[in-house]
Amino acid sequence: MSDPKTGLRLEKERGYFRHHGVNVMAFDDIYPEGHQAGVSVLMHGRRIATCG
């Protein structure tokens, strides 16, 4: 399933949205040194924004 406005595609088996090097995750803390429990945006494997 993808959003025609953003191009993001939901990867059900991974549990997050992705599109050409951008990943958007909600309530999925993948960084053990911090606690980002809201929304995280990663670009090419680097965290660029979090909220929560």
PDBQT receptor file of N, H, CA, C and O in Angstrom, charges set to zero:
ATOM      1  N   MET A   1       0.848  -1.164   0.000  1.00  0.00    +0.000 N 
ATOM      2  CA  MET A   1       0.000   0.000   0.000  1.00  0.00    +0.000 C 
ATOM      3  C   MET A   1       0.896   1.229   0.000  1.00  0.00    +0.000 C 
ATOM      4  O   MET A   1       1.809   1.317   0.822  1.00  0.00    +0.000 OA
ATOM      5  N   SER A   2       0.661   2.183  -0.901  1.00  0.00    +0.000 N 
ATOM      6  H   SER A   2      -0.080   2.112  -1.568  1.00  0.00    +0.000 HD
ATOM      7  CA  SER A   2       1.454   3.402  -0.934  1.00  0.00    +0.000 C 
ATOM      8  C   SER A   2       0.544   4.616  -1.006  1.00  0.00    +0.000 C 
ATOM      9  O   SER A   2      -0.593   4.543  -1.470  1.00  0.00    +0.000 OA
ATOM     10  N   ASP A   3       1.079   5.732  -0.533  1.00  0.00    +0.000 N 
ATOM     11  H   ASP A   3       2.004   5.791  -0.156  1.00  0.00    +0.000 HD
ATOM     12  CA  ASP A   3       0.356   6.995  -0.542  1.00  0.00    +0.000 C 
ATOM     13  C   ASP A   3       0.724   7.740  -1.816  1.00  0.00    +0.000 C 
ATOM     14  O   ASP A   3       1.898   8.058  -2.007  1.00  0.00    +0.000 OA
ATOM     15  N   PRO A   4      -0.237   8.034  -2.701  1.00  0.00    +0.000 N 
ATOM     16  CA  PRO A   4       0.084   8.700  -3.968  1.00  0.00    +0.000 C 
ATOM     17  C   PRO A   4       0.615  10.119  -3.790  1.00  0.00    +0.000 C 
ATOM     18  O   PRO A   4       1.282  10.635  -4.688  1.00  0.00    +0.000 OA
ATOM     19  N   LYS A   5       0.338  10.764  -2.655  1.00  0.00    +0.000 N 
ATOM     20  H   LYS A   5      -0.203  10.345  -1.926  1.00  0.00    +0.000 HD
ATOM     21  CA  LYS A   5       0.820  12.135  -2.429  1.00  0.00    +0.000 C 
ATOM     22  C   LYS A   5       2.285  12.164  -2.009  1.00  0.00    +0.000 C 
ATOM     23  O   LYS A   5       3.034  13.039  -2.445  1.00  0.00    +0.000 OA
ATOM     24  N   THR A   6       2.701  11.220  -1.170  1.00  0.00    +0.000 N 
ATOM     25  H   THR A   6       2.092  10.510  -0.817  1.00  0.00    +0.000 HD
ATOM     26  CA  THR A   6       4.069  11.236  -0.661  1.00  0.00    +0.000 C 
ATOM     27  C   THR A   6       4.959  10.191  -1.302  1.00  0.00    +0.000 C 
ATOM     28  O   THR A   6       6.181  10.336  -1.303  1.00  0.00    +0.000 OA
ATOM     29  N   GLY A   7       4.365   9.139  -1.848  1.00  0.00    +0.000 N 
ATOM     30  H   GLY A   7       3.372   9.021  -1.847  1.00  0.00    +0.000 HD
ATOM     31  CA  GLY A   7       5.145   8.044  -2.405  1.00  0.00    +0.000 C 
ATOM     32  C   GLY A   7       5.608   7.047  -1.364  1.00  0.00    +0.000 C 
ATOM     33  O   GLY A   7       6.239   6.045  -1.702  1.00  0.00    +0.000 OA
ATOM     34  N   LEU A   8       5.300   7.310  -0.083  1.00  0.00    +0.000 N 
ATOM     35  H   LEU A   8       4.788   8.124   0.192  1.00  0.00    +0.000 HD
ATOM     36  CA  LEU A   8       5.698   6.381   0.970  1.00  0.00    +0.000 C 
ATOM     37  C   LEU A   8       4.929   5.081   0.842  1.00  0.00    +0.000 C 
ATOM     38  O   LEU A   8       3.733   5.076   0.551  1.00  0.00    +0.000 OA
ATOM     39  N   ARG A   9       5.618   3.994   1.059  1.00  0.00    +0.000 N 
ATOM     40  H   ARG A   9       6.590   3.998   1.295  1.00  0.00    +0.000 HD
ATOM     41  CA  ARG A   9       5.011   2.663   0.965  1.00  0.00    +0.000 C 
ATOM     42  C   ARG A   9       5.101   1.991   2.324  1.00  0.00    +0.000 C 
ATOM     43  O   ARG A   9       6.165   1.966   2.942  1.00  0.00    +0.000 OA
ATOM     44  N   LEU A  10       3.990   1.451   2.787  1.00  0.00    +0.000 N 
ATOM     45  H   LEU A  10       3.125   1.471   2.286  1.00  0.00    +0.000 HD
ATOM     46  CA  LEU A  10       3.972   0.741   4.059  1.00  0.00    +0.000 C 
ATOM     47  C   LEU A  10       4.566  -0.642   3.875  1.00  0.00    +0.000 C 
ATOM     48  O   LEU A  10       4.049  -1.458   3.112  1.00  0.00    +0.000 OA
ATOM     49  N   GLU A  11       5.654  -0.897   4.581  1.00  0.00    +0.000 N 
ATOM     50  H   GLU A  11       6.074  -0.234   5.201  1.00  0.00    +0.000 HD
ATOM     51  CA  GLU A  11       6.284  -2.210   4.593  1.00  0.00    +0.000 C 
ATOM     52  C   GLU A  11       5.715  -2.969   5.784  1.00  0.00    +0.000 C 
ATOM     53  O   GLU A  11       6.220  -2.832   6.899  1.00  0.00    +0.000 OA
ATOM     54  N   LYS A  12       4.689  -3.757   5.570  1.00  0.00    +0.000 N 
ATOM     55  H   LYS A  12       4.279  -3.869   4.665  1.00  0.00    +0.000 HD
ATOM     56  CA  LYS A  12       3.987  -4.426   6.667  1.00  0.00    +0.000 C 
ATOM     57  C   LYS A  12       4.893  -5.343   7.468  1.00  0.00    +0.000 C 
ATOM     58  O   LYS A  12       4.790  -5.383   8.694  1.00  0.00    +0.000 OA
ATOM     59  N   GLU A  13       5.783  -6.086   6.807  1.00  0.00    +0.000 N 
ATOM     60  H   GLU A  13       5.867  -6.053   5.811  1.00  0.00    +0.000 HD
ATOM     61  CA  GLU A  13       6.651  -7.005   7.526  1.00  0.00    +0.000 C 
ATOM     62  C   GLU A  13       7.691  -6.273   8.379  1.00  0.00    +0.000 C 
ATOM     63  O   GLU A  13       8.185  -6.828   9.361  1.00  0.00    +0.000 OA
ATOM     64  N   ARG A  14       8.021  -5.050   8.018  1.00  0.00    +0.000 N 
ATOM     65  H   ARG A  14       7.620  -4.600   7.221  1.00  0.00    +0.000 HD
ATOM     66  CA  ARG A  14       8.980  -4.260   8.801  1.00  0.00    +0.000 C 
ATOM     67  C   ARG A  14       8.285  -3.295   9.756  1.00  0.00    +0.000 C 
ATOM     68  O   ARG A  14       8.870  -2.894  10.762  1.00  0.00    +0.000 OA
ATOM     69  N   GLY A  15       7.054  -2.921   9.453  1.00  0.00    +0.000 N 
ATOM     70  H   GLY A  15       6.579  -3.246   8.635  1.00  0.00    +0.000 HD
ATOM     71  CA  GLY A  15       6.280  -2.074  10.350  1.00  0.00    +0.000 C 
ATOM     72  C   GLY A  15       6.524  -0.588  10.212  1.00  0.00    +0.000 C 
ATOM     73  O   GLY A  15       6.249   0.168  11.144  1.00  0.00    +0.000 OA
ATOM     74  N   TYR A  16       7.037  -0.149   9.062  1.00  0.00    +0.000 N 
ATOM     75  H   TYR A  16       7.259  -0.763   8.305  1.00  0.00    +0.000 HD
ATOM     76  CA  TYR A  16       7.225   1.287   8.865  1.00  0.00    +0.000 C 
ATOM     77  C   TYR A  16       7.061   1.656   7.399  1.00  0.00    +0.000 C 
ATOM     78  O   TYR A  16       6.984   0.794   6.524  1.00  0.00    +0.000 OA
ATOM     79  N   PHE A  17       7.010   2.971   7.155  1.00  0.00    +0.000 N 
ATOM     80  H   PHE A  17       7.073   3.671   7.867  1.00  0.00    +0.000 HD
ATOM     81  CA  PHE A  17       6.883   3.482   5.792  1.00  0.00    +0.000 C 
ATOM     82  C   PHE A  17       8.272   3.742   5.228  1.00  0.00    +0.000 C 
ATOM     83  O   PHE A  17       9.181   4.126   5.963  1.00  0.00    +0.000 OA
ATOM     84  N   ARG A  18       8.441   3.533   3.917  1.00  0.00    +0.000 N 
ATOM     85  H   ARG A  18       7.702   3.222   3.319  1.00  0.00    +0.000 HD
ATOM     86  CA  ARG A  18       9.724   3.813   3.275  1.00  0.00    +0.000 C 
ATOM     87  C   ARG A  18       9.524   4.255   1.833  1.00  0.00    +0.000 C 
ATOM     88  O   ARG A  18       8.520   3.932   1.197  1.00  0.00    +0.000 OA
ATOM     89  N   HIS A  19      10.499   4.997   1.334  1.00  0.00    +0.000 N 
ATOM     90  H   HIS A  19      11.315   5.259   1.850  1.00  0.00    +0.000 HD
ATOM     91  CA  HIS A  19      10.485   5.444  -0.061  1.00  0.00    +0.000 C 
ATOM     92  C   HIS A  19      11.851   6.022  -0.395  1.00  0.00    +0.000 C 
ATOM     93  O   HIS A  19      12.239   7.039   0.180  1.00  0.00    +0.000 OA
ATOM     94  N   HIS A  20      12.582   5.408  -1.299  1.00  0.00    +0.000 N 
ATOM     95  H   HIS A  20      12.267   4.582  -1.766  1.00  0.00    +0.000 HD
ATOM     96  CA  HIS A  20      13.868   5.896  -1.818  1.00  0.00    +0.000 C 
ATOM     97  C   HIS A  20      14.797   6.451  -0.742  1.00  0.00    +0.000 C 
ATOM     98  O   HIS A  20      15.196   7.614  -0.814  1.00  0.00    +0.000 OA
ATOM     99  N   GLY A  21      15.139   5.652   0.235  1.00  0.00    +0.000 N 
ATOM    100  H   GLY A  21      14.815   4.708   0.293  1.00  0.00    +0.000 HD
ATOM    101  CA  GLY A  21      16.102   6.063   1.247  1.00  0.00    +0.000 C 
ATOM    102  C   GLY A  21      15.530   6.802   2.433  1.00  0.00    +0.000 C 
ATOM    103  O   GLY A  21      16.278   7.195   3.328  1.00  0.00    +0.000 OA
ATOM    104  N   VAL A  22      14.216   7.005   2.467  1.00  0.00    +0.000 N 
ATOM    105  H   VAL A  22      13.608   6.686   1.740  1.00  0.00    +0.000 HD
ATOM    106  CA  VAL A  22      13.577   7.666   3.598  1.00  0.00    +0.000 C 
ATOM    107  C   VAL A  22      12.689   6.655   4.305  1.00  0.00    +0.000 C 
ATOM    108  O   VAL A  22      11.877   5.983   3.669  1.00  0.00    +0.000 OA
ATOM    109  N   ASN A  23      12.844   6.547   5.619  1.00  0.00    +0.000 N 
ATOM    110  H   ASN A  23      13.504   7.092   6.135  1.00  0.00    +0.000 HD
ATOM    111  CA  ASN A  23      12.032   5.652   6.435  1.00  0.00    +0.000 C 
ATOM    112  C   ASN A  23      11.306   6.481   7.487  1.00  0.00    +0.000 C 
ATOM    113  O   ASN A  23      11.906   7.356   8.112  1.00  0.00    +0.000 OA
ATOM    114  N   VAL A  24      10.024   6.211   7.685  1.00  0.00    +0.000 N 
ATOM    115  H   VAL A  24       9.537   5.501   7.178  1.00  0.00    +0.000 HD
ATOM    116  CA  VAL A  24       9.227   6.891   8.701  1.00  0.00    +0.000 C 
ATOM    117  C   VAL A  24       8.638   5.829   9.612  1.00  0.00    +0.000 C 
ATOM    118  O   VAL A  24       7.912   4.942   9.164  1.00  0.00    +0.000 OA
ATOM    119  N   MET A  25       8.965   5.931  10.919  1.00  0.00    +0.000 N 
ATOM    120  H   MET A  25       9.555   6.652  11.283  1.00  0.00    +0.000 HD
ATOM    121  CA  MET A  25       8.513   4.945  11.896  1.00  0.00    +0.000 C 
ATOM    122  C   MET A  25       7.735   5.649  12.998  1.00  0.00    +0.000 C 
ATOM    123  O   MET A  25       8.076   6.761  13.402  1.00  0.00    +0.000 OA
ATOM    124  N   ALA A  26       6.691   4.994  13.478  1.00  0.00    +0.000 N 
ATOM    125  H   ALA A  26       6.413   4.090  13.150  1.00  0.00    +0.000 HD
ATOM    126  CA  ALA A  26       5.919   5.508  14.610  1.00  0.00    +0.000 C 
ATOM    127  C   ALA A  26       5.976   4.504  15.745  1.00  0.00    +0.000 C 
ATOM    128  O   ALA A  26       5.700   3.319  15.556  1.00  0.00    +0.000 OA
ATOM    129  N   PHE A  27       6.336   4.988  16.924  1.00  0.00    +0.000 N 
ATOM    130  H   PHE A  27       6.561   5.950  17.077  1.00  0.00    +0.000 HD
ATOM    131  CA  PHE A  27       6.363   4.175  18.135  1.00  0.00    +0.000 C 
ATOM    132  C   PHE A  27       7.266   2.954  17.990  1.00  0.00    +0.000 C 
ATOM    133  O   PHE A  27       6.909   1.856  18.417  1.00  0.00    +0.000 OA
ATOM    134  N   ASP A  28       8.433   3.150  17.387  1.00  0.00    +0.000 N 
ATOM    135  H   ASP A  28       8.723   4.042  17.040  1.00  0.00    +0.000 HD
ATOM    136  CA  ASP A  28       9.376   2.064  17.156  1.00  0.00    +0.000 C 
ATOM    137  C   ASP A  28      10.774   2.570  17.472  1.00  0.00    +0.000 C 
ATOM    138  O   ASP A  28      11.413   3.186  16.619  1.00  0.00    +0.000 OA
ATOM    139  N   ASP A  29      11.259   2.322  18.684  1.00  0.00    +0.000 N 
ATOM    140  H   ASP A  29      10.739   1.822  19.377  1.00  0.00    +0.000 HD
ATOM    141  CA  ASP A  29      12.555   2.816  19.140  1.00  0.00    +0.000 C 
ATOM    142  C   ASP A  29      13.651   1.866  18.680  1.00  0.00    +0.000 C 
ATOM    143  O   ASP A  29      13.792   0.772  19.226  1.00  0.00    +0.000 OA
ATOM    144  N   ILE A  30      14.434   2.277  17.675  1.00  0.00    +0.000 N 
ATOM    145  H   ILE A  30      14.319   3.166  17.232  1.00  0.00    +0.000 HD
ATOM    146  CA  ILE A  30      15.516   1.421  17.183  1.00  0.00    +0.000 C 
ATOM    147  C   ILE A  30      16.879   1.875  17.694  1.00  0.00    +0.000 C 
ATOM    148  O   ILE A  30      17.887   1.228  17.414  1.00  0.00    +0.000 OA
ATOM    149  N   TYR A  31      16.924   2.985  18.442  1.00  0.00    +0.000 N 
ATOM    150  H   TYR A  31      16.104   3.511  18.669  1.00  0.00    +0.000 HD
ATOM    151  CA  TYR A  31      18.186   3.500  18.961  1.00  0.00    +0.000 C 
ATOM    152  C   TYR A  31      18.282   3.208  20.454  1.00  0.00    +0.000 C 
ATOM    153  O   TYR A  31      17.581   3.840  21.244  1.00  0.00    +0.000 OA
ATOM    154  N   PRO A  32      19.140   2.256  20.863  1.00  0.00    +0.000 N 
ATOM    155  CA  PRO A  32      19.217   1.865  22.277  1.00  0.00    +0.000 C 
ATOM    156  C   PRO A  32      19.705   2.987  23.187  1.00  0.00    +0.000 C 
ATOM    157  O   PRO A  32      19.430   2.950  24.386  1.00  0.00    +0.000 OA
ATOM    158  N   GLU A  33      20.422   3.988  22.662  1.00  0.00    +0.000 N 
ATOM    159  H   GLU A  33      20.646   4.018  21.688  1.00  0.00    +0.000 HD
ATOM    160  CA  GLU A  33      20.951   5.041  23.524  1.00  0.00    +0.000 C 
ATOM    161  C   GLU A  33      19.923   6.132  23.822  1.00  0.00    +0.000 C 
ATOM    162  O   GLU A  33      20.184   7.012  24.642  1.00  0.00    +0.000 OA
ATOM    163  N   GLY A  34      18.777   6.090  23.179  1.00  0.00    +0.000 N 
ATOM    164  H   GLY A  34      18.565   5.375  22.513  1.00  0.00    +0.000 HD
ATOM    165  CA  GLY A  34      17.757   7.102  23.416  1.00  0.00    +0.000 C 
ATOM    166  C   GLY A  34      16.376   6.487  23.443  1.00  0.00    +0.000 C 
ATOM    167  O   GLY A  34      16.194   5.303  23.160  1.00  0.00    +0.000 OA
ATOM    168  N   HIS A  35      15.430   7.296  23.783  1.00  0.00    +0.000 N 
ATOM    169  H   HIS A  35      15.578   8.258  24.013  1.00  0.00    +0.000 HD
ATOM    170  CA  HIS A  35      14.048   6.813  23.857  1.00  0.00    +0.000 C 
ATOM    171  C   HIS A  35      13.163   7.701  22.989  1.00  0.00    +0.000 C 
ATOM    172  O   HIS A  35      12.528   8.623  23.502  1.00  0.00    +0.000 OA
ATOM    173  N   GLN A  36      13.112   7.444  21.710  1.00  0.00    +0.000 N 
ATOM    174  H   GLN A  36      13.628   6.696  21.293  1.00  0.00    +0.000 HD
ATOM    175  CA  GLN A  36      12.263   8.162  20.783  1.00  0.00    +0.000 C 
ATOM    176  C   GLN A  36      11.003   7.334  20.580  1.00  0.00    +0.000 C 
ATOM    177  O   GLN A  36      10.976   6.426  19.749  1.00  0.00    +0.000 OA
ATOM    178  N   ALA A  37       9.967   7.646  21.337  1.00  0.00    +0.000 N 
ATOM    179  H   ALA A  37       9.989   8.384  22.012  1.00  0.00    +0.000 HD
ATOM    180  CA  ALA A  37       8.772   6.816  21.317  1.00  0.00    +0.000 C 
ATOM    181  C   ALA A  37       7.701   7.346  20.386  1.00  0.00    +0.000 C 
ATOM    182  O   ALA A  37       6.653   6.715  20.251  1.00  0.00    +0.000 OA
ATOM    183  N   GLY A  38       7.918   8.466  19.747  1.00  0.00    +0.000 N 
ATOM    184  H   GLY A  38       8.769   8.979  19.857  1.00  0.00    +0.000 HD
ATOM    185  CA  GLY A  38       6.919   9.030  18.854  1.00  0.00    +0.000 C 
ATOM    186  C   GLY A  38       7.196   8.673  17.415  1.00  0.00    +0.000 C 
ATOM    187  O   GLY A  38       7.195   7.497  17.052  1.00  0.00    +0.000 OA
ATOM    188  N   VAL A  39       7.432   9.665  16.600  1.00  0.00    +0.000 N 
ATOM    189  H   VAL A  39       7.433  10.621  16.895  1.00  0.00    +0.000 HD
ATOM    190  CA  VAL A  39       7.692   9.477  15.176  1.00  0.00    +0.000 C 
ATOM    191  C   VAL A  39       9.168   9.732  14.908  1.00  0.00    +0.000 C 
ATOM    192  O   VAL A  39       9.727  10.720  15.382  1.00  0.00    +0.000 OA
ATOM    193  N   SER A  40       9.799   8.842  14.148  1.00  0.00    +0.000 N 
ATOM    194  H   SER A  40       9.345   8.039  13.763  1.00  0.00    +0.000 HD
ATOM    195  CA  SER A  40      11.197   9.000  13.750  1.00  0.00    +0.000 C 
ATOM    196  C   SER A  40      11.284   9.029  12.230  1.00  0.00    +0.000 C 
ATOM    197  O   SER A  40      10.599   8.269  11.546  1.00  0.00    +0.000 OA
ATOM    198  N   VAL A  41      12.132   9.913  11.709  1.00  0.00    +0.000 N 
ATOM    199  H   VAL A  41      12.688  10.531  12.265  1.00  0.00    +0.000 HD
ATOM    200  CA  VAL A  41      12.378   9.988  10.273  1.00  0.00    +0.000 C 
ATOM    201  C   VAL A  41      13.857   9.727  10.054  1.00  0.00    +0.000 C 
ATOM    202  O   VAL A  41      14.708  10.403  10.632  1.00  0.00    +0.000 OA
ATOM    203  N   LEU A  42      14.160   8.743   9.215  1.00  0.00    +0.000 N 
ATOM    204  H   LEU A  42      13.469   8.194   8.745  1.00  0.00    +0.000 HD
ATOM    205  CA  LEU A  42      15.538   8.416   8.880  1.00  0.00    +0.000 C 
ATOM    206  C   LEU A  42      15.748   8.623   7.391  1.00  0.00    +0.000 C 
ATOM    207  O   LEU A  42      14.876   8.319   6.577  1.00  0.00    +0.000 OA
ATOM    208  N   MET A  43      16.916   9.145   7.049  1.00  0.00    +0.000 N 
ATOM    209  H   MET A  43      17.624   9.392   7.710  1.00  0.00    +0.000 HD
ATOM    210  CA  MET A  43      17.260   9.323   5.645  1.00  0.00    +0.000 C 
ATOM    211  C   MET A  43      18.585   8.638   5.405  1.00  0.00    +0.000 C 
ATOM    212  O   MET A  43      19.600   9.011   5.994  1.00  0.00    +0.000 OA
ATOM    213  N   HIS A  44      18.581   7.637   4.543  1.00  0.00    +0.000 N 
ATOM    214  H   HIS A  44      17.757   7.334   4.064  1.00  0.00    +0.000 HD
ATOM    215  CA  HIS A  44      19.762   6.841   4.211  1.00  0.00    +0.000 C 
ATOM    216  C   HIS A  44      20.425   6.295   5.469  1.00  0.00    +0.000 C 
ATOM    217  O   HIS A  44      21.650   6.313   5.590  1.00  0.00    +0.000 OA
ATOM    218  N   GLY A  45      19.600   5.803   6.418  1.00  0.00    +0.000 N 
ATOM    219  H   GLY A  45      18.605   5.788   6.320  1.00  0.00    +0.000 HD
ATOM    220  CA  GLY A  45      20.104   5.167   7.624  1.00  0.00    +0.000 C 
ATOM    221  C   GLY A  45      20.476   6.103   8.747  1.00  0.00    +0.000 C 
ATOM    222  O   GLY A  45      20.906   5.634   9.801  1.00  0.00    +0.000 OA
ATOM    223  N   ARG A  46      20.330   7.422   8.571  1.00  0.00    +0.000 N 
ATOM    224  H   ARG A  46      19.981   7.802   7.715  1.00  0.00    +0.000 HD
ATOM    225  CA  ARG A  46      20.669   8.385   9.616  1.00  0.00    +0.000 C 
ATOM    226  C   ARG A  46      19.418   9.057  10.122  1.00  0.00    +0.000 C 
ATOM    227  O   ARG A  46      18.596   9.529   9.337  1.00  0.00    +0.000 OA
ATOM    228  N   ARG A  47      19.271   9.103  11.433  1.00  0.00    +0.000 N 
ATOM    229  H   ARG A  47      19.940   8.720  12.071  1.00  0.00    +0.000 HD
ATOM    230  CA  ARG A  47      18.103   9.746  12.053  1.00  0.00    +0.000 C 
ATOM    231  C   ARG A  47      18.201  11.248  11.837  1.00  0.00    +0.000 C 
ATOM    232  O   ARG A  47      19.186  11.873  12.231  1.00  0.00    +0.000 OA
ATOM    233  N   ILE A  48      17.167  11.838  11.201  1.00  0.00    +0.000 N 
ATOM    234  H   ILE A  48      16.367  11.331  10.881  1.00  0.00    +0.000 HD
ATOM    235  CA  ILE A  48      17.191  13.284  10.957  1.00  0.00    +0.000 C 
ATOM    236  C   ILE A  48      16.126  14.023  11.755  1.00  0.00    +0.000 C 
ATOM    237  O   ILE A  48      16.227  15.238  11.923  1.00  0.00    +0.000 OA
ATOM    238  N   ALA A  49      15.114  13.328  12.249  1.00  0.00    +0.000 N 
ATOM    239  H   ALA A  49      15.032  12.340  12.112  1.00  0.00    +0.000 HD
ATOM    240  CA  ALA A  49      14.077  13.983  13.040  1.00  0.00    +0.000 C 
ATOM    241  C   ALA A  49      13.354  12.971  13.915  1.00  0.00    +0.000 C 
ATOM    242  O   ALA A  49      13.100  11.839  13.504  1.00  0.00    +0.000 OA
ATOM    243  N   THR A  50      13.026  13.404  15.140  1.00  0.00    +0.000 N 
ATOM    244  H   THR A  50      13.232  14.323  15.474  1.00  0.00    +0.000 HD
ATOM    245  CA  THR A  50      12.196  12.591  16.035  1.00  0.00    +0.000 C 
ATOM    246  C   THR A  50      11.266  13.517  16.784  1.00  0.00    +0.000 C 
ATOM    247  O   THR A  50      11.552  14.701  16.959  1.00  0.00    +0.000 OA
ATOM    248  N   CYS A  51      10.177  12.978  17.214  1.00  0.00    +0.000 N 
ATOM    249  H   CYS A  51       9.945  12.016  17.072  1.00  0.00    +0.000 HD
ATOM    250  CA  CYS A  51       9.203  13.745  17.981  1.00  0.00    +0.000 C 
ATOM    251  C   CYS A  51       8.480  12.785  18.911  1.00  0.00    +0.000 C 
ATOM    252  O   CYS A  51       7.994  11.748  18.460  1.00  0.00    +0.000 OA
ATOM    253  N   GLY A  52       8.399  13.094  20.158  1.00  0.00    +0.000 N 
ATOM    254  H   GLY A  52       8.793  13.937  20.524  1.00  0.00    +0.000 HD
ATOM    255  CA  GLY A  52       7.650  12.243  21.062  1.00  0.00    +0.000 C 
ATOM    256  C   GLY A  52       8.323  12.097  22.343  1.00  0.00    +0.000 C 
ATOM    257  O   GLY A  52       7.822  11.405  23.229  1.00  0.00    +0.000 OA
TER     258      GLY A  52
